[in-house]
Amino acid sequence: MQVSVEVKDGLQRRMVVQVPQDRVDSEIDTRIKTLAGQVRLDGFRPGKVPLSVVKQRFGGQVRDEVMGELIRTTFEEAIAQEQLKPVSSPNIEPLDVDKAEGLNYAATFEVFPEQDLDEFSAVKVVKPVVDVTDSDVDEMIETLRKQRVNWSSVERSAVDGDRLTIDFKGSVDGELFAGGEATDFDLVLGSNAMIPGFESQLSGVSAGDKPTIEVVFPDNYQADALQGKQASFEIEVKVVSEPELPAIDDEFFKIFGVEEGGEPAFRGEIKANMERELAQRVRAQVKAQVMDGVLKVSKSEAPQSMVADETKTLAGHRQQANMPEISAEELAKEAERRVRLGMILSEVVNQEKLSVKPESVRKLVEQLAEAYEDPAEVVQFYYSNREKLAEVESMVVEDLFVDWVLGKCSVEENPESFAEMMNPAST
């Protein structure tokens, strides 16, 4: 058998295979003899049909079957001989090489790219180093109190932090516009929930006031027709309420499941939750840097057939989830990223023999379950659902990959505060 390989565009290969006639004849003869011992024809006893009769009756069918099987077997032999790794099934093209006898065909296919794992030493990662301090716990407790605030009406002028209950009508050039009217609308002054200038003009109002305010919609406002427009709002202030935060006592602690131990136990529970969320955030940020980094330094390409398949899959998922449409270019770019990452991860797992241990899967399942009211029930759900457990196993594989890259690349530690890490946009 003769094999020659031509490198086409990118990862595409065209392999020409020539199988000699004697191998074809040998395979056909073997099949005819086997068939002669099995076939039943009128006028002949079972197993006694002459080969010439079998050839005449079934020769064409046998030849077609043998050719199909020879293409499959010789293709596998050829790619093993040439040390090629096809991405998918080849496109087979029969050839007539200079009228030569035998089986001659060309197989066109894409191959998996070679991956140099030493490239990943060039990845650079900045790892946040964060401690949860007592003041961080204090701020979190205040946040939890504000989330459970009680409101009491007051007979005074409104200040920042108060809640107004108002009716309003908005108009542009004297015409009411869609979405510009509300009744019994609750607005906390200083929350910046409304367009710029709206809340500041209501500072100092009292219940019963009916001010008219003028504002200008931002140029990037979500409603195109209102962008940059000046609007007038007629407002009626019905109620001014001030916040009353719940006391830090046993009743407050019970809301968060702390039945005993008082404030020390409550603070310990809050800190433990904060540290758990912090660890997840740090890990996610480091993982994102690793994934971006390996894509940046890797020279491997993505097989276009795999990108096309992944693009279709992504499009289907987005449609099922009713996600906003994106351009075909953006969809293909995301598909290519996923394919490249998948190939890199798979190659590292295979070469480094990274294996998923049951105890690692169990640990991650339990971590995921901690966020729910009944962790034991969640753990049982994962272990009774093979598809969900497979998702966790994939996450463990990704963690193994990330840890492997971190062991090879440059990691710089960067001290940050809890607020900077958890709320980067507000710092």
N, C-alpha and C positions, 0 to 999 in steps of 0.2 A: 504493500500500500504506500503510495506516494502522497505527501502532504506539503502544501506551500501556503504561507500566510502573508496577506497583503494588509498593511496598515492604512485604513481609510481616515475619514475625518474624526478627530477626537478619539473616542474609545471604540469606534467601529472597526471591525476586522472582517476581511473576506478570505475565507479559507477554502482552497481547492483540494478536493480529495479524489484520488484515482485508485479504484479497487480493481485488481487484475481479474481477467476473465476466468482464470482457473478457480479463483475463490468463489466467484459467482456460480460457475458450473457445479462446484462441489456442494454449495449450499442448496442449489436446485435439485441435484441428484439425491441428496440426503432427504429432502422434503418429499420427493416423488416416491422414494422407497418406503418411507414412513406411511405415506398416503395409500400406497398399494396394499399394505397390510391391513388397512382399516376400511377402505372403500368397498361398497357393495354395488355391483352392477349385474343386471339381468344377464343370465347365460354363463356367469362365472361363480365358482364357489368362493366364499369369503376367504380373503388372503391369497387367492390364486389369480388375481387379475394381472395380466402381463403389463410390464413397465411401459411398453410401447402404447398400449391402450390408455393407460393412466396419463401418459404424457400428451397423447392426442386429445383426451377429454378435458384434462385439468391443467395442462402445461402453462397456458396464459395466466390463469388465476394464481398458480404457484409462483410463477416468475414475478408477478406484481407483489405478492406477499413477501417473497424473499428480498426483492429490491427495497421494499419499505423497511424491513427489519435490518437489512445491511446498512441502510442510511443511518438508522438509529445507533446501531452498534459501532459502526466505523466512525461516526461523528464523536462518540464518547471516547473511542480509542485515540482519535486525532487530537482532541483537546487535551487529553492526558499527556500525549506525546509532546505537544507544543507548550504544555503547562499554561493553558489558558483557562480563565474563569468566566464563562458566559453569564450575562445578566439574566437572559431569558431564552426561550426557544429560538433557534435560528430560522432564518428565511432560506429555504432550500431551492436552488436553481439547477435543474439537470443540465449537463454539459455533454457535448459531442466533441471530445478532444481529438482533433485531426482524424475523425472517423475511427478512432481506436475502439477496440472492444472493451468489455468490462463495464464497471459502474463508475461514472464520472459526474461529480456534482460540485457546486460551490455553495458554501454556507456563509451567510452574512449575519453578523450578530455584534452586540456590544459586550465589552468585557468590564469586569470590576477594575477600578484603578488600583495601582500599587500604592501602598501607604507607608511612608517613612515615619515611624513612631518617634524617632529622635527629633523630628521637627518641633514637637510640642514642648521642648525645653525652652523655646523662644517665647512661650506664652507668658504674659505678665498679669498678675492678679493683685488687686489691692483689697486686703481683708479688713473689714471694720473690727475694731476692738472696743467693746462697749460693756460697761457695768451698770447694773440697776442700783441707783443710790436711794437713800431714804427720801431725798427730796423728789425723786422721780415717783416713788410710791405715794408721797403726799399729793403730788399733782394728779396722779391717776385716781386717787380717792376723791379729790375735788371734782374731777371729770364725771365720776360715777354719781356723785351727789347731784351735779347739774343735770344729768340725764334723768333724774327722778325728782325734779324740782316741782314744787307746788306753787300755784299762782293765787295771789289774793288781791282783790281790787282795792285801789287807794284813791283818796280824794286830794290829789296833788298833781303838779306838773310832771310830765314824763321825763325820765333821764335814761341814758344808755343802760341797757340791761333790763329795762321794763318791757312788758308786753302790751301792745296796743291791739284792741279788737276794733276793726274799722270796716266801713263800707267805702268803696271808691268807684269812680267812673272816670275813665281816661278818654281824651279826645285829641285828635290832630287836625288842625285847621277847622275846628268846630265840629268835626265828625267823629262819632264814637268808633273805636276800632276793635276788632276781634281780640278777645282775651284781656281787654282793658277794664273789665268790670268785675267786682266781687262784693259779696255780702258776708259779714261776720268773719272777716279775714284776720287771722292772728299774725302779728308782726313783732318780732323782738328787735328793739332798737339796738343798733350796733352789730347786728348779725350779717349785714351786707347781703341780705336775701333779695333785695330789690335793686333796680338800676341805680347808678351813682346819682346822689343828690336827693333821692326819694326819702330815705330815712332821716338824713340830717335836717331836713326842713320840718320834720315832725317832732324834733326834740323840743321839749317845753310845752307841748300841747296838753290839754286836760280833757276829761270826759265831757262831751257836749260840744266841743269845738268843731267848726266846719271850715277848715282852711282849704284854700286852693293853691296848689303848688305847680311849679313849672320845671320840667326836666327835659334833658336831651338824650335820646336813645343812642347807645354806642354805635360806632360804624360797623362793628362786627356782631351786632345783635342778631339773634337766631331768626327773627322774622325779617326777611329782606325788605319788605315794604316799609318797615319802621326804622331802618338803619339811618342814623344821623338826623332823624326827625325830632322837632321840638313838640312836646306833648304837655297838655294841661290835665291835672287830676283834681276833681272835686272830691273831698274827703270828709267823712263824718266819723269823729272819734266817739266810740260808744263806751269803751271801758279802758282804763289804765290799770294794769296789774303789776305788782312787784313780786320778784321770786322769793320763795322761802325754801332754803335747802334743808333736806332731812338731817336730823341729828346723827352724829356718829355714835350709835349705841347698839345694843344687842339686836333690836328689831331691824336695824339697817344691815347688820352682819348676816342675819338669817336670810335676807334677800339673796345673798350670794352663797348660800349653803353652809355658812359657818355657824353651827349650833352651839359650840362650846369653845372656851379659850379666850373669849373677849377680843379686845383690840389687837393684842399680839398675834393671836391665831389668824385674825382677819388680815392683818398686814402681811403675814407670812404667806397666806393663800394668794393675795393680790400680787406679791412679789414673785411667787412661783409662776403664776400665769404670765406675768410680764416677761420673765426670763425665758419661758417657753416660746412665746411669740417672738421675742428678740432673736433667739437661736434660729427659729424658722426664717426670719427675715434676713439674717446674716447669711445663712446657708443659701437662700434663694439668690441673694446678690452675688455671692461668690460663684455659684453655679452658673449664673447668667454670664459672668465674666469668662469663666472657663469655656463655655460653649462658643461665645463670640470669639475668644482667643484661638481656639483650635481651628475654627473656620478661617480665621485670618492668616494663620501661619501655614495651614495645610495647602499643598499644591495639587491635591487630588481633585479630579473633575467629577461631575455627577452624570451618570449615563442618562441620555435624553429620553430613552424609553421609560426609565423609572420616574423621571421628572414628569413626563406626560401622564403616567398612571397616577402619581401623587397629586397632580393638579386636578384631575377629575375627582379624586377622592375628597380633596379639600373643598372643591366647589359643591359637591354633594352634601358635605357636612354643614357648610355655611347655609345652604338652601334649607336644609332640614331644621336648622337652629334659627331661621329667619334673621340671619345676620345681614348687616348692610352690604350692598354690592361693592366690590372693589374691581379695579381694572384687571384685565387678563395678564398684564405685565406684572402687577403686584402679586397676583395669585401664583404665577409661575416662579417668581422670585422666592416666595415663601416655600413653595414645593421643592425648589432646588436646595434651599437651606435645610429642609427636613431630610431630604435624601442624603445629602453630604454628611450631615450629623449622624444619621443612622448608619451609614457605611463606616465612618470613622469609629463610632462606638463599637460596632460589631467587630471590626478588625482588632481593636484594642482588647476586647473581651476574649477573642479567639487566640490572639498571639500571647497575651499575658495569662491566659487560662483563669480569668476572673469568674468565680462561681457564686451563685446566690445561695446563701445558707438559710435554712428554715428559721433559725433564731433571729436572723436579721429581718426577715419578712415579718415575723411575729412582733418584733420591737417596733417596726414602723407602723404596723396595723394598730398597735396599742397607742402609739403617739397620735395617730389620726383620730382614734376613738376618744381621746382625752377631751376633745372639744365638744363632746356631746353629753347630754344629761345622763345617759345610761351607757357608759363605755363598754360594759360586758356585752350588752345587746348588739352594739356596733361591731365588736370583734366577732361575735357569732355570725353576723350578717356577712362579713367578708369571707369567713371560712366556709360558709354554705353557698357562696356564689363564686364559681370558678373564674368567671370573667372579671369580676372585681378584684379577686386575689391576684390575677395575672397582671392587672394594672399596678398593683403594689409591687409585685416582683419586678416589673419594668422600672419602677422608681428606684428600687434597690440597685438594679444594674446601673442606672444612671449615677447613683451615689458612688458606686464602686469606681466607675469611670472618672468622675470628678476627683475622687481621692487619689486615683492613680496619676492624673494630670498634675494635681497639686504637689505630688511627690517628685515631679520632674521639673516643674516650671519655677519661675521667680515669684515669690509671694512677699508683698510688702504689707506690714501691719499699719493701720491708720486709726488712732484713737478718735472716737466720736462719742457724743452724748446720746442718751436714750432718745431724746426728742429729735435730734438730727437724724438718727437712724430710722425711727418709726414715722416721722412726719417731715421728710426732706423738703416738701414744697412750702412748709410754713416757717422754716428756719432761715 
